[in-house]
Amino acid sequence: MSVRPYRDIDRRKSRQISVGNVLVGGDAPITVQTMTNTLTADAKATIAQIQACADAGADIVRVSCPDEASTAAMPEIVKASPVPIVADIHFHYKRAIEAAEAGAACLRINPGNIGSADRVREVVKAAKDHGCSIRVGVNAGSLEKHLLEKYGEPCPEAMVESALDHLRILEDNDFFETKISVKASDVFLAVAAYQGLADACDYPLHLGITEAGGFRIGSVKSSIGMGMLLWSGIGDTIRVSLSSDPVDEVKVGFDILKSLNLRHRGVNVISCPSCARQQFDVIKTVEVLEQRLAHITTPMTLSVIGCVVNGPGEARETDIGFTGGGKGTHQVYIAGLPHHRLKDDKIVDHLVSLVEEKAAEIERELATEKKAIAVPPAAS
């Protein structure tokens, strides 16, 4: 029996596949993906962007392969990448074969769009030979003509049918290392399509609200759409699509998962919006703290509250708490208990130091636990 059943999420049971050394589906953690926006043929720029995304926490990164110059750069990119690479292919089956041969961990391709059955067989053979999984990626903006004629417009039923048609082609070629997406820029359409697909198959699902917009509106739409699905247990890997830096996509993706208690990475800062009761500049303090703590990857919580109305209560639930007090003197909490007081001019530096010390302590404890598991006790 769960202590807090209202927080429980019962994940949909899906089969598990591998994207390089990253597991997707089954009981594997929900992974965060993004996509580079550099010219793939520019290997140096692409590798630099992949590294930045990996540093932000990306588990998987996708690169577009529209031409031979792109697939020619793939061996160098794959070799340098700290995370598995997905090759994004549209229409040209040879690019898929080249990407598989170059070391891509996954091919994003719709088998129904790449030509004859012989071409599909060649792509599937390349994927099998080189250990690639495949993502079937259905998009409301590029549905097949016969489905638009059948349904009259992009709708959940059309998107699910498209996905199942593509899956059937792969299954007919004895290929099952597949994950699927049914993305739309319309939140309602995307959510309904994913709900239908979740009921129709047991493949792992790649979630996304495609072409969601710029950083602010795109983050909101993605949070609403993917949040609804994840909360109901649907989704095995996610990509937040923003007209912004790919690193932003990774950060927002992790924030969505952290909000639902599905993944934990870095410092979760709990802060108030501030009001006339605040005893220090909450907004500026939090802004600087988030920048100064961006390097911390250890999961932990920090509450920063402007006054004593909610401050002590929030501090009880966080690793480190900070509550504004009168006359420029504030209260610091450690593990939920009052610990010491702090003056105005030392707030940020002091809190950063406390978080860094706590992160180091947590990492030492984890290392000790891992060592104890790895070395079983000697037999008596």
C-alpha positions, 0 to 999 in steps of 0.5 A: 500500500502506497503511503501517498496513493494520490502521487502514484502513477501506474505506467502502461505496460510496454515491451522494452527496446534498446537505443544503443545502451539506453533502454526504452519502455518496460520498467526503464526510466522515462528518457529525455531526448532532443534534436540538434539544429546544426547542419549535420554535415558540420560534424564539429558544430553538431558534436558540440551541440550534442555534448551540451545537450548531454551535459544538460541531461539528454539521454538520447539525441537525434540528428537529421540526415537529409543528404549524403553529406550528413550521413558521411559525417555520422561516423565521426559524430557517433564516435564522439557522442556521449549518448546514443544517436538517432538518425532522422530519415525522410523518404530516402532509404539509402540515407537510412542504410548509410546511417545504420552503417555509420553507427546510429543507434536508432533510425527515425523513419516511416517504412510506408514512405520510403518506396517499394517492399524491397527497399523496406527490406533493405532498411530493416536488414541494415537495422538488424545487421547494425543493432539499430532500433527504429522509431515510427514517427507519425505527424499530423502535418504529414499524414498519408493522402489516403488517410486524409481522404478517408477521414477528411482531416487529421484526427486521432483515428487517422494517426493511429491507423497510420502508426499501425500500418507502418508497424505492420510493415516492420512486423511483416519483415520480422522487426520488433525493436520499434518505438512509436510517436503520433505527434501533433501541434494541437494538444487535444489531437496529440493526447487523443492519438496517444491514448488510442495508440496506447490501447492499440499496441504494446510498443514503447511510445515516444511522446511529443507535442510537435511544433509547439512554438517558442520557449514560453508557449512551447513549454506550456503546451508540452507540459499540458499535453505530455503531462496529461499522458505521463500522469495517466501512465502513458509514455516511455521517452519524451522530446519537448519541441521548442523553437529554442536552444535544444538544451532548453528542450532537455531542461524543460523535459526534465522539469516535466518529469520531475514535477510528476516524480518520474525522474530526478536530476539536479536541484528542485527549487521550490520558491514563492512568487513573492508579495509584500510580505517578502523579507528579501528579493525572492525573484532575483535570489531564485534567478541567480540561485538557479544559474549558480546551481545548474552544475549540480546533477544530484537530485535534491530539494531547496525551498526559498520562501519570502516569509514565515507564512509558508516558509517553515512548512515548505522547509519541513519537506525539503533537504535545505530550506530558507525562509525570510525573517525580519530585520534582514535576518533569515532562517536556514533549515537543514533536513526540515529542522531550523539550523542557523540564521543568515544575514541579507548579504550572504544569501546566495553564496551561503545557499550555494555552498550548502547545496554543494555540500549536501550534494557531495554528501548524497553522492558519498552515501550513494557510492558507499551503497553501491560499493556495499552491493557490489561486494557481498559479505564473506561467507562465515 
